[in-house]
């Protein structure tokens, strides 16, 4: 009969697999999410060691009990001075790990089910004030288009603004990802976003003209190039 691994060993191995393969590959999490989850799990381990006297060698399913998780949230608030929003982010990270544990070993099913009963803390919804078109025009008017750098900045800012892209998404774009003059089809961009999801936002005519001038100056009109746009 095969001998069961101790729960502490299962947890230790799961932590390594969670960070090295599950989050970045299976889940396709961004580096920001991976850092956030790493912080959450690190702070939870710190809490267990300081408040519950649990060491890596004595970790068990009980270490992730509903009672411990609730005590940890209070610890984050009082000791770490975390906001409700930050506490919720940390809780989400640890819950994700407990779910992964339950998939790896059925001995953790009970703590995973009980962890789902913990509700997020209440947060105040922040109302973001939208930037006006007048403000956008004022911002773009400050870019000096008589310089090489200015031409580049104008093209990138217009592209970001017109398709609602993140800066890291634009930095990963290659020239061959731009599909311009695709008559009778509209111009568009193939872009890999958060979670490695592909999308193809259309590019407006005015933005197309700016991009064409940019590619002419910086990339010699080589639309088949695998060079990065910026």
KEKOLBA-984773 format. One record per residue (C-alpha): residue number from 1; chain; z, x, y. Coordinates in nm, 4 decimals, padded with zeros to 6 digits. Layout:
<recs>
<rec><i>NUM</i><ch>A</ch><zz>Z</zz><xx>X</xx><yy>Y</yy></rec>
...
</recs>
This chain:
<recs>
<rec><i>1</i><ch>A</ch><zz>00.0000</zz><xx>00.0000</xx><yy>00.0000</yy></rec>
<rec><i>2</i><ch>A</ch><zz>-00.1007</zz><xx>00.1375</xx><yy>00.3414</yy></rec>
<rec><i>3</i><ch>A</ch><zz>00.1942</zz><xx>00.2303</xx><yy>00.5625</yy></rec>
<rec><i>4</i><ch>A</ch><zz>00.2005</zz><xx>00.0590</xx><yy>00.9017</yy></rec>
<rec><i>5</i><ch>A</ch><zz>00.2028</zz><xx>00.2784</xx><yy>01.2083</yy></rec>
<rec><i>6</i><ch>A</ch><zz>00.5096</zz><xx>00.2481</xx><yy>01.4254</yy></rec>
<rec><i>7</i><ch>A</ch><zz>00.4661</zz><xx>00.0255</xx><yy>01.7312</yy></rec>
<rec><i>8</i><ch>A</ch><zz>00.5232</zz><xx>00.3214</xx><yy>01.9653</yy></rec>
<rec><i>9</i><ch>A</ch><zz>00.2337</zz><xx>00.5118</xx><yy>01.8057</yy></rec>
<rec><i>10</i><ch>A</ch><zz>00.0061</zz><xx>00.2062</xx><yy>01.8244</yy></rec>
<rec><i>11</i><ch>A</ch><zz>00.0910</zz><xx>00.1673</xx><yy>02.1938</yy></rec>
<rec><i>12</i><ch>A</ch><zz>00.0331</zz><xx>00.5364</xx><yy>02.2674</yy></rec>
<rec><i>13</i><ch>A</ch><zz>-00.3061</zz><xx>00.5352</xx><yy>02.0956</yy></rec>
<rec><i>14</i><ch>A</ch><zz>-00.4003</zz><xx>00.2075</xx><yy>02.2643</yy></rec>
<rec><i>15</i><ch>A</ch><zz>-00.3250</zz><xx>00.3490</xx><yy>02.6094</yy></rec>
<rec><i>16</i><ch>A</ch><zz>-00.5632</zz><xx>00.6371</xx><yy>02.5482</yy></rec>
<rec><i>17</i><ch>A</ch><zz>-00.8398</zz><xx>00.4129</xx><yy>02.4104</yy></rec>
<rec><i>18</i><ch>A</ch><zz>-00.7907</zz><xx>00.1570</xx><yy>02.6880</yy></rec>
<rec><i>19</i><ch>A</ch><zz>-00.8476</zz><xx>00.4154</xx><yy>02.9608</yy></rec>
<rec><i>20</i><ch>A</ch><zz>-01.1117</zz><xx>00.6346</xx><yy>02.7976</yy></rec>
<rec><i>21</i><ch>A</ch><zz>-01.3437</zz><xx>00.3752</xx><yy>02.6423</yy></rec>
<rec><i>22</i><ch>A</ch><zz>-01.2403</zz><xx>00.0105</xx><yy>02.6773</yy></rec>
<rec><i>23</i><ch>A</ch><zz>-01.2147</zz><xx>-00.0173</xx><yy>03.0584</yy></rec>
<rec><i>24</i><ch>A</ch><zz>-01.5059</zz><xx>00.2089</xx><yy>03.1610</yy></rec>
<rec><i>25</i><ch>A</ch><zz>-01.7455</zz><xx>00.1274</xx><yy>02.8743</yy></rec>
<rec><i>26</i><ch>A</ch><zz>-01.6619</zz><xx>-00.2031</xx><yy>02.7010</yy></rec>
<rec><i>27</i><ch>A</ch><zz>-01.5491</zz><xx>-00.3782</xx><yy>03.0187</yy></rec>
<rec><i>28</i><ch>A</ch><zz>-01.7626</zz><xx>-00.1769</xx><yy>03.2612</yy></rec>
<rec><i>29</i><ch>A</ch><zz>-01.4794</zz><xx>-00.1664</xx><yy>03.5160</yy></rec>
<rec><i>30</i><ch>A</ch><zz>-01.5336</zz><xx>00.0181</xx><yy>03.8426</yy></rec>
<rec><i>31</i><ch>A</ch><zz>-01.3451</zz><xx>00.3400</xx><yy>03.9140</yy></rec>
<rec><i>32</i><ch>A</ch><zz>-01.1352</zz><xx>00.1450</xx><yy>04.1668</yy></rec>
<rec><i>33</i><ch>A</ch><zz>-01.0253</zz><xx>-00.1055</xx><yy>03.9002</yy></rec>
<rec><i>34</i><ch>A</ch><zz>-00.9508</zz><xx>00.1745</xx><yy>03.6551</yy></rec>
<rec><i>35</i><ch>A</ch><zz>-00.7282</zz><xx>00.3485</xx><yy>03.9112</yy></rec>
<rec><i>36</i><ch>A</ch><zz>-00.5514</zz><xx>00.0213</xx><yy>03.9885</yy></rec>
<rec><i>37</i><ch>A</ch><zz>-00.4798</zz><xx>-00.0451</xx><yy>03.6205</yy></rec>
<rec><i>38</i><ch>A</ch><zz>-00.3647</zz><xx>00.3134</xx><yy>03.5685</yy></rec>
<rec><i>39</i><ch>A</ch><zz>-00.1177</zz><xx>00.2732</xx><yy>03.8555</yy></rec>
<rec><i>40</i><ch>A</ch><zz>00.0052</zz><xx>-00.0583</xx><yy>03.7148</yy></rec>
<rec><i>41</i><ch>A</ch><zz>00.0719</zz><xx>00.0807</xx><yy>03.3673</yy></rec>
<rec><i>42</i><ch>A</ch><zz>00.2287</zz><xx>00.3989</xx><yy>03.5066</yy></rec>
<rec><i>43</i><ch>A</ch><zz>00.4681</zz><xx>00.2005</xx><yy>03.7254</yy></rec>
<rec><i>44</i><ch>A</ch><zz>00.5568</zz><xx>-00.0280</xx><yy>03.4360</yy></rec>
<rec><i>45</i><ch>A</ch><zz>00.6417</zz><xx>00.2733</xx><yy>03.2219</yy></rec>
<rec><i>46</i><ch>A</ch><zz>00.8501</zz><xx>00.4143</xx><yy>03.5058</yy></rec>
<rec><i>47</i><ch>A</ch><zz>01.0374</zz><xx>00.0831</xx><yy>03.5266</yy></rec>
<rec><i>48</i><ch>A</ch><zz>01.1050</zz><xx>00.0793</xx><yy>03.1523</yy></rec>
<rec><i>49</i><ch>A</ch><zz>01.2415</zz><xx>00.4326</xx><yy>03.1592</yy></rec>
<rec><i>50</i><ch>A</ch><zz>01.4606</zz><xx>00.3886</xx><yy>03.4683</yy></rec>
<rec><i>51</i><ch>A</ch><zz>01.5837</zz><xx>00.0331</xx><yy>03.4230</yy></rec>
<rec><i>52</i><ch>A</ch><zz>01.5603</zz><xx>-00.0361</xx><yy>03.0480</yy></rec>
<rec><i>53</i><ch>A</ch><zz>01.6098</zz><xx>00.3179</xx><yy>02.9117</yy></rec>
<rec><i>54</i><ch>A</ch><zz>01.2915</zz><xx>00.2871</xx><yy>02.7063</yy></rec>
<rec><i>55</i><ch>A</ch><zz>01.1089</zz><xx>00.6125</xx><yy>02.6355</yy></rec>
<rec><i>56</i><ch>A</ch><zz>00.7521</zz><xx>00.6624</xx><yy>02.5044</yy></rec>
<rec><i>57</i><ch>A</ch><zz>00.9019</zz><xx>00.7177</xx><yy>02.1559</yy></rec>
<rec><i>58</i><ch>A</ch><zz>01.0950</zz><xx>00.3892</xx><yy>02.1622</yy></rec>
<rec><i>59</i><ch>A</ch><zz>00.8213</zz><xx>00.1641</xx><yy>02.2983</yy></rec>
<rec><i>60</i><ch>A</ch><zz>00.7763</zz><xx>-00.1580</xx><yy>02.1022</yy></rec>
<rec><i>61</i><ch>A</ch><zz>00.6386</zz><xx>-00.5096</xx><yy>02.1369</yy></rec>
<rec><i>62</i><ch>A</ch><zz>00.9715</zz><xx>-00.6119</xx><yy>02.2886</yy></rec>
<rec><i>63</i><ch>A</ch><zz>00.9085</zz><xx>-00.3639</xx><yy>02.5721</yy></rec>
<rec><i>64</i><ch>A</ch><zz>00.6407</zz><xx>-00.6047</xx><yy>02.6979</yy></rec>
<rec><i>65</i><ch>A</ch><zz>00.8520</zz><xx>-00.9179</xx><yy>02.6736</yy></rec>
<rec><i>66</i><ch>A</ch><zz>00.8299</zz><xx>-01.1939</xx><yy>02.9317</yy></rec>
<rec><i>67</i><ch>A</ch><zz>01.1824</zz><xx>-01.1095</xx><yy>03.0459</yy></rec>
<rec><i>68</i><ch>A</ch><zz>01.0940</zz><xx>-00.7443</xx><yy>03.1061</yy></rec>
<rec><i>69</i><ch>A</ch><zz>00.7764</zz><xx>-00.8360</xx><yy>03.2930</yy></rec>
<rec><i>70</i><ch>A</ch><zz>00.9661</zz><xx>-01.0697</xx><yy>03.5252</yy></rec>
<rec><i>71</i><ch>A</ch><zz>01.2321</zz><xx>-00.8025</xx><yy>03.5874</yy></rec>
<rec><i>72</i><ch>A</ch><zz>00.9529</zz><xx>-00.5546</xx><yy>03.6616</yy></rec>
<rec><i>73</i><ch>A</ch><zz>00.8026</zz><xx>-00.7819</xx><yy>03.9280</yy></rec>
<rec><i>74</i><ch>A</ch><zz>01.1416</zz><xx>-00.8003</xx><yy>04.1001</yy></rec>
<rec><i>75</i><ch>A</ch><zz>01.1706</zz><xx>-00.4215</xx><yy>04.0713</yy></rec>
<rec><i>76</i><ch>A</ch><zz>00.8300</zz><xx>-00.3810</xx><yy>04.2361</yy></rec>
<rec><i>77</i><ch>A</ch><zz>00.9406</zz><xx>-00.6045</xx><yy>04.5216</yy></rec>
<rec><i>78</i><ch>A</ch><zz>01.2836</zz><xx>-00.4516</xx><yy>04.5814</yy></rec>
<rec><i>79</i><ch>A</ch><zz>01.2459</zz><xx>-00.0873</xx><yy>04.4769</yy></rec>
<rec><i>80</i><ch>A</ch><zz>00.8785</zz><xx>-00.0185</xx><yy>04.5402</yy></rec>
<rec><i>81</i><ch>A</ch><zz>00.8569</zz><xx>-00.2548</xx><yy>04.8417</yy></rec>
<rec><i>82</i><ch>A</ch><zz>00.5311</zz><xx>-00.4015</xx><yy>04.7106</yy></rec>
<rec><i>83</i><ch>A</ch><zz>00.3769</zz><xx>-00.7107</xx><yy>04.8657</yy></rec>
<rec><i>84</i><ch>A</ch><zz>00.3185</zz><xx>-01.0235</xx><yy>04.6571</yy></rec>
<rec><i>85</i><ch>A</ch><zz>-00.0514</zz><xx>-00.9428</xx><yy>04.6473</yy></rec>
<rec><i>86</i><ch>A</ch><zz>00.0125</zz><xx>-00.5918</xx><yy>04.5149</yy></rec>
<rec><i>87</i><ch>A</ch><zz>00.2588</zz><xx>-00.7280</xx><yy>04.2571</yy></rec>
<rec><i>88</i><ch>A</ch><zz>-00.0090</zz><xx>-00.9681</xx><yy>04.1350</yy></rec>
<rec><i>89</i><ch>A</ch><zz>-00.2599</zz><xx>-00.6832</xx><yy>04.1030</yy></rec>
<rec><i>90</i><ch>A</ch><zz>-00.0112</zz><xx>-00.4754</xx><yy>03.9047</yy></rec>
<rec><i>91</i><ch>A</ch><zz>00.0732</zz><xx>-00.7730</xx><yy>03.6809</yy></rec>
<rec><i>92</i><ch>A</ch><zz>-00.2951</zz><xx>-00.8332</xx><yy>03.6136</yy></rec>
<rec><i>93</i><ch>A</ch><zz>-00.3361</zz><xx>-00.4730</xx><yy>03.5009</yy></rec>
<rec><i>94</i><ch>A</ch><zz>-00.0432</zz><xx>-00.4802</xx><yy>03.2584</yy></rec>
<rec><i>95</i><ch>A</ch><zz>-00.1494</zz><xx>-00.8211</xx><yy>03.1233</yy></rec>
<rec><i>96</i><ch>A</ch><zz>-00.4931</zz><xx>-00.6769</xx><yy>03.0531</yy></rec>
<rec><i>97</i><ch>A</ch><zz>-00.3355</zz><xx>-00.3957</xx><yy>02.8543</yy></rec>
<rec><i>98</i><ch>A</ch><zz>-00.1115</zz><xx>-00.6329</xx><yy>02.6567</yy></rec>
<rec><i>99</i><ch>A</ch><zz>-00.4182</zz><xx>-00.8401</xx><yy>02.5683</yy></rec>
<rec><i>100</i><ch>A</ch><zz>-00.5881</zz><xx>-00.5232</xx><yy>02.4445</yy></rec>
<rec><i>101</i><ch>A</ch><zz>-00.2777</zz><xx>-00.4410</xx><yy>02.2377</yy></rec>
<rec><i>102</i><ch>A</ch><zz>-00.2875</zz><xx>-00.7836</xx><yy>02.0727</yy></rec>
<rec><i>103</i><ch>A</ch><zz>-00.6495</zz><xx>-00.7230</xx><yy>01.9742</yy></rec>
<rec><i>104</i><ch>A</ch><zz>-00.5600</zz><xx>-00.3856</xx><yy>01.8222</yy></rec>
<rec><i>105</i><ch>A</ch><zz>-00.2510</zz><xx>-00.5057</xx><yy>01.6318</yy></rec>
<rec><i>106</i><ch>A</ch><zz>-00.1335</zz><xx>-00.8607</xx><yy>01.5527</yy></rec>
<rec><i>107</i><ch>A</ch><zz>00.2281</zz><xx>-00.7535</xx><yy>01.6016</yy></rec>
<rec><i>108</i><ch>A</ch><zz>00.1643</zz><xx>-00.7839</xx><yy>01.9762</yy></rec>
<rec><i>109</i><ch>A</ch><zz>00.0239</zz><xx>-01.1391</xx><yy>01.9684</yy></rec>
<rec><i>110</i><ch>A</ch><zz>00.3543</zz><xx>-01.3004</xx><yy>02.0598</yy></rec>
<rec><i>111</i><ch>A</ch><zz>00.4135</zz><xx>-01.0896</xx><yy>02.3724</yy></rec>
<rec><i>112</i><ch>A</ch><zz>00.0528</zz><xx>-01.1452</xx><yy>02.4810</yy></rec>
<rec><i>113</i><ch>A</ch><zz>00.0912</zz><xx>-01.5228</xx><yy>02.4535</yy></rec>
<rec><i>114</i><ch>A</ch><zz>00.4234</zz><xx>-01.5174</xx><yy>02.6430</yy></rec>
<rec><i>115</i><ch>A</ch><zz>00.2795</zz><xx>-01.2895</xx><yy>02.9144</yy></rec>
<rec><i>116</i><ch>A</ch><zz>00.0189</zz><xx>-01.5546</xx><yy>02.9968</yy></rec>
<rec><i>117</i><ch>A</ch><zz>00.3022</zz><xx>-01.7876</xx><yy>03.1018</yy></rec>
<rec><i>118</i><ch>A</ch><zz>00.3948</zz><xx>-01.5610</xx><yy>03.3943</yy></rec>
<rec><i>119</i><ch>A</ch><zz>00.2424</zz><xx>-01.7037</xx><yy>03.7093</yy></rec>
<rec><i>120</i><ch>A</ch><zz>00.1200</zz><xx>-01.4887</xx><yy>04.0003</yy></rec>
<rec><i>121</i><ch>A</ch><zz>00.3358</zz><xx>-01.4739</xx><yy>04.3105</yy></rec>
<rec><i>122</i><ch>A</ch><zz>00.2382</zz><xx>-01.6868</xx><yy>04.6058</yy></rec>
<rec><i>123</i><ch>A</ch><zz>00.0319</zz><xx>-01.5120</xx><yy>04.8675</yy></rec>
<rec><i>124</i><ch>A</ch><zz>-00.0833</zz><xx>-01.6069</xx><yy>05.2152</yy></rec>
<rec><i>125</i><ch>A</ch><zz>-00.4579</zz><xx>-01.6503</xx><yy>05.2281</yy></rec>
<rec><i>126</i><ch>A</ch><zz>-00.6070</zz><xx>-01.4235</xx><yy>05.4921</yy></rec>
<rec><i>127</i><ch>A</ch><zz>-00.8748</zz><xx>-01.5860</xx><yy>05.7056</yy></rec>
<rec><i>128</i><ch>A</ch><zz>-01.1451</zz><xx>-01.3317</xx><yy>05.7809</yy></rec>
<rec><i>129</i><ch>A</ch><zz>-01.3282</zz><xx>-01.3708</xx><yy>06.1068</yy></rec>
<rec><i>130</i><ch>A</ch><zz>-01.7038</zz><xx>-01.3498</xx><yy>06.0611</yy></rec>
<rec><i>131</i><ch>A</ch><zz>-01.8981</zz><xx>-01.0954</xx><yy>06.2602</yy></rec>
<rec><i>132</i><ch>A</ch><zz>-02.1515</zz><xx>-01.2572</xx><yy>06.4923</yy></rec>
<rec><i>133</i><ch>A</ch><zz>-02.5222</zz><xx>-01.1782</xx><yy>06.5150</yy></rec>
<rec><i>134</i><ch>A</ch><zz>-02.4620</zz><xx>-01.0611</xx><yy>06.8717</yy></rec>
<rec><i>135</i><ch>A</ch><zz>-02.2071</zz><xx>-00.8105</xx><yy>06.7471</yy></rec>
<rec><i>136</i><ch>A</ch><zz>-02.4465</zz><xx>-00.6917</xx><yy>06.4757</yy></rec>
<rec><i>137</i><ch>A</ch><zz>-02.7232</zz><xx>-00.6384</xx><yy>06.7315</yy></rec>
<rec><i>138</i><ch>A</ch><zz>-02.4825</zz><xx>-00.4453</xx><yy>06.9537</yy></rec>
<rec><i>139</i><ch>A</ch><zz>-02.3843</zz><xx>-00.2269</xx><yy>06.6596</yy></rec>
<rec><i>140</i><ch>A</ch><zz>-02.7440</zz><xx>-00.1527</xx><yy>06.5615</yy></rec>
<rec><i>141</i><ch>A</ch><zz>-02.8411</zz><xx>-00.0807</xx><yy>06.9235</yy></rec>
<rec><i>142</i><ch>A</ch><zz>-02.6054</zz><xx>00.2189</xx><yy>06.9248</yy></rec>
<rec><i>143</i><ch>A</ch><zz>-02.8152</zz><xx>00.3951</xx><yy>06.6587</yy></rec>
<rec><i>144</i><ch>A</ch><zz>-03.0494</zz><xx>00.6564</xx><yy>06.8072</yy></rec>
<rec><i>145</i><ch>A</ch><zz>-03.3863</zz><xx>00.5935</xx><yy>06.6439</yy></rec>
<rec><i>146</i><ch>A</ch><zz>-03.5460</zz><xx>00.8941</xx><yy>06.8146</yy></rec>
<rec><i>147</i><ch>A</ch><zz>-03.3691</zz><xx>01.1283</xx><yy>06.5720</yy></rec>
<rec><i>148</i><ch>A</ch><zz>-03.4230</zz><xx>01.1860</xx><yy>06.2017</yy></rec>
<rec><i>149</i><ch>A</ch><zz>-03.0634</zz><xx>01.0943</xx><yy>06.1204</yy></rec>
<rec><i>150</i><ch>A</ch><zz>-03.0892</zz><xx>00.7821</xx><yy>06.3356</yy></rec>
<rec><i>151</i><ch>A</ch><zz>-03.3964</zz><xx>00.6603</xx><yy>06.1480</yy></rec>
<rec><i>152</i><ch>A</ch><zz>-03.2092</zz><xx>00.7031</xx><yy>05.8218</yy></rec>
<rec><i>153</i><ch>A</ch><zz>-02.8968</zz><xx>00.5232</xx><yy>05.9480</yy></rec>
<rec><i>154</i><ch>A</ch><zz>-03.0976</zz><xx>00.2315</xx><yy>06.0862</yy></rec>
<rec><i>155</i><ch>A</ch><zz>-03.2793</zz><xx>00.1785</xx><yy>05.7557</yy></rec>
<rec><i>156</i><ch>A</ch><zz>-02.9601</zz><xx>00.1949</xx><yy>05.5485</yy></rec>
<rec><i>157</i><ch>A</ch><zz>-02.7585</zz><xx>-00.0325</xx><yy>05.7806</yy></rec>
<rec><i>158</i><ch>A</ch><zz>-03.0351</zz><xx>-00.2923</xx><yy>05.7939</yy></rec>
<rec><i>159</i><ch>A</ch><zz>-03.0658</zz><xx>-00.2891</xx><yy>05.4147</yy></rec>
<rec><i>160</i><ch>A</ch><zz>-02.6896</zz><xx>-00.3235</xx><yy>05.3618</yy></rec>
<rec><i>161</i><ch>A</ch><zz>-02.6636</zz><xx>-00.6067</xx><yy>05.6143</yy></rec>
<rec><i>162</i><ch>A</ch><zz>-02.9690</zz><xx>-00.8012</xx><yy>05.4936</yy></rec>
<rec><i>163</i><ch>A</ch><zz>-02.8806</zz><xx>-00.8122</xx><yy>05.1230</yy></rec>
<rec><i>164</i><ch>A</ch><zz>-02.4998</zz><xx>-00.8023</xx><yy>05.1497</yy></rec>
<rec><i>165</i><ch>A</ch><zz>-02.4664</zz><xx>-00.4844</xx><yy>04.9450</yy></rec>
<rec><i>166</i><ch>A</ch><zz>-02.1749</zz><xx>-00.2466</xx><yy>04.9067</yy></rec>
<rec><i>167</i><ch>A</ch><zz>-02.2212</zz><xx>00.1084</xx><yy>05.0287</yy></rec>
<rec><i>168</i><ch>A</ch><zz>-02.1695</zz><xx>00.2490</xx><yy>04.6764</yy></rec>
<rec><i>169</i><ch>A</ch><zz>-02.4470</zz><xx>00.0189</xx><yy>04.5509</yy></rec>
<rec><i>170</i><ch>A</ch><zz>-02.6901</zz><xx>00.1517</xx><yy>04.8123</yy></rec>
<rec><i>171</i><ch>A</ch><zz>-02.5960</zz><xx>00.5115</xx><yy>04.7358</yy></rec>
<rec><i>172</i><ch>A</ch><zz>-02.7034</zz><xx>00.4574</xx><yy>04.3737</yy></rec>
<rec><i>173</i><ch>A</ch><zz>-03.0465</zz><xx>00.3141</xx><yy>04.4671</yy></rec>
<rec><i>174</i><ch>A</ch><zz>-03.3557</zz><xx>00.5223</xx><yy>04.3820</yy></rec>
<rec><i>175</i><ch>A</ch><zz>-03.6959</zz><xx>00.4925</xx><yy>04.5482</yy></rec>
<rec><i>176</i><ch>A</ch><zz>-03.8474</zz><xx>00.3426</xx><yy>04.2330</yy></rec>
<rec><i>177</i><ch>A</ch><zz>-03.5889</zz><xx>00.0610</xx><yy>04.2555</yy></rec>
<rec><i>178</i><ch>A</ch><zz>-03.7597</zz><xx>-00.0659</xx><yy>04.5717</yy></rec>
<rec><i>179</i><ch>A</ch><zz>-04.0392</zz><xx>-00.3127</xx><yy>04.5067</yy></rec>
<rec><i>180</i><ch>A</ch><zz>-04.2309</zz><xx>-00.3444</xx><yy>04.8326</yy></rec>
<rec><i>181</i><ch>A</ch><zz>-04.5690</zz><xx>-00.5106</xx><yy>04.8959</yy></rec>
<rec><i>182</i><ch>A</ch><zz>-04.5415</zz><xx>-00.6949</xx><yy>04.5651</yy></rec>
<rec><i>183</i><ch>A</ch><zz>-04.7923</zz><xx>-00.9564</xx><yy>04.6852</yy></rec>
<rec><i>184</i><ch>A</ch><zz>-04.7964</zz><xx>-01.2485</xx><yy>04.6107</yy></rec>
<rec><i>185</i><ch>A</ch><zz>-04.4352</zz><xx>-01.1963</xx><yy>04.4944</yy></rec>
<rec><i>186</i><ch>A</ch><zz>-04.1665</zz><xx>-01.1281</xx><yy>04.7546</yy></rec>
<rec><i>187</i><ch>A</ch><zz>-04.0369</zz><xx>-00.7775</xx><yy>04.8185</yy></rec>
<rec><i>188</i><ch>A</ch><zz>-03.7106</zz><xx>-00.7067</xx><yy>04.6383</yy></rec>
<rec><i>189</i><ch>A</ch><zz>-03.4663</zz><xx>-00.4399</xx><yy>04.5278</yy></rec>
<rec><i>190</i><ch>A</ch><zz>-03.3296</zz><xx>-00.3764</xx><yy>04.1793</yy></rec>
<rec><i>191</i><ch>A</ch><zz>-02.9642</zz><xx>-00.2912</xx><yy>04.2231</yy></rec>
<rec><i>192</i><ch>A</ch><zz>-02.6755</zz><xx>-00.2248</xx><yy>03.9845</yy></rec>
<rec><i>193</i><ch>A</ch><zz>-02.3584</zz><xx>-00.3820</xx><yy>04.1179</yy></rec>
<rec><i>194</i><ch>A</ch><zz>-01.9952</zz><xx>-00.4101</xx><yy>04.0176</yy></rec>
<rec><i>195</i><ch>A</ch><zz>-01.9403</zz><xx>-00.4228</xx><yy>03.6426</yy></rec>
<rec><i>196</i><ch>A</ch><zz>-02.2876</zz><xx>-00.2742</xx><yy>03.5855</yy></rec>
<rec><i>197</i><ch>A</ch><zz>-02.4482</zz><xx>-00.6109</xx><yy>03.6612</yy></rec>
<rec><i>198</i><ch>A</ch><zz>-02.8114</zz><xx>-00.6017</xx><yy>03.7682</yy></rec>
<rec><i>199</i><ch>A</ch><zz>-02.9385</zz><xx>-00.8161</xx><yy>04.0537</yy></rec>
<rec><i>200</i><ch>A</ch><zz>-03.2630</zz><xx>-00.8345</xx><yy>04.2488</yy></rec>
<rec><i>201</i><ch>A</ch><zz>-03.2019</zz><xx>-00.9463</xx><yy>04.6090</yy></rec>
<rec><i>202</i><ch>A</ch><zz>-03.5150</zz><xx>-01.0157</xx><yy>04.8185</yy></rec>
<rec><i>203</i><ch>A</ch><zz>-03.5955</zz><xx>-00.7901</xx><yy>05.1135</yy></rec>
<rec><i>204</i><ch>A</ch><zz>-03.6955</zz><xx>-00.9540</xx><yy>05.4431</yy></rec>
<rec><i>205</i><ch>A</ch><zz>-04.0249</zz><xx>-00.8616</xx><yy>05.6108</yy></rec>
<rec><i>206</i><ch>A</ch><zz>-03.8579</zz><xx>-00.6946</xx><yy>05.9116</yy></rec>
<rec><i>207</i><ch>A</ch><zz>-03.6376</zz><xx>-00.4873</xx><yy>05.6821</yy></rec>
<rec><i>208</i><ch>A</ch><zz>-03.9425</zz><xx>-00.3993</xx><yy>05.4692</yy></rec>
<rec><i>209</i><ch>A</ch><zz>-04.1166</zz><xx>-00.2503</xx><yy>05.7730</yy></rec>
<rec><i>210</i><ch>A</ch><zz>-03.8112</zz><xx>-00.0364</xx><yy>05.8560</yy></rec>
<rec><i>211</i><ch>A</ch><zz>-03.7823</zz><xx>00.0817</xx><yy>05.4948</yy></rec>
<rec><i>212</i><ch>A</ch><zz>-04.1523</zz><xx>00.1702</xx><yy>05.4774</yy></rec>
<rec><i>213</i><ch>A</ch><zz>-04.1197</zz><xx>00.3904</xx><yy>05.7878</yy></rec>
<rec><i>214</i><ch>A</ch><zz>-03.8081</zz><xx>00.5487</xx><yy>05.6411</yy></rec>
<rec><i>215</i><ch>A</ch><zz>-03.9763</zz><xx>00.6248</xx><yy>05.3062</yy></rec>
<rec><i>216</i><ch>A</ch><zz>-04.2803</zz><xx>00.7654</xx><yy>05.4842</yy></rec>
<rec><i>217</i><ch>A</ch><zz>-04.0654</zz><xx>01.0137</xx><yy>05.6778</yy></rec>
<rec><i>218</i><ch>A</ch><zz>-03.8085</zz><xx>01.1029</xx><yy>05.4122</yy></rec>
<rec><i>219</i><ch>A</ch><zz>-03.9911</zz><xx>01.0572</xx><yy>05.0810</yy></rec>
<rec><i>220</i><ch>A</ch><zz>-04.3646</zz><xx>01.1030</xx><yy>05.1581</yy></rec>
<rec><i>221</i><ch>A</ch><zz>-04.4449</zz><xx>00.7478</xx><yy>05.0423</yy></rec>
<rec><i>222</i><ch>A</ch><zz>-04.3649</zz><xx>00.8409</xx><yy>04.6819</yy></rec>
<rec><i>223</i><ch>A</ch><zz>-04.2590</zz><xx>00.4984</xx><yy>04.5521</yy></rec>
<rec><i>224</i><ch>A</ch><zz>-04.2528</zz><xx>00.6209</xx><yy>04.1923</yy></rec>
<rec><i>225</i><ch>A</ch><zz>-03.9914</zz><xx>00.8815</xx><yy>04.2767</yy></rec>
<rec><i>226</i><ch>A</ch><zz>-03.6610</zz><xx>00.8829</xx><yy>04.0927</yy></rec>
<rec><i>227</i><ch>A</ch><zz>-03.4976</zz><xx>01.0480</xx><yy>04.3931</yy></rec>
<rec><i>228</i><ch>A</ch><zz>-03.2094</zz><xx>00.8634</xx><yy>04.5547</yy></rec>
<rec><i>229</i><ch>A</ch><zz>-03.2947</zz><xx>00.6535</xx><yy>04.8592</yy></rec>
<rec><i>230</i><ch>A</ch><zz>-03.0316</zz><xx>00.8234</xx><yy>05.0790</yy></rec>
</recs>
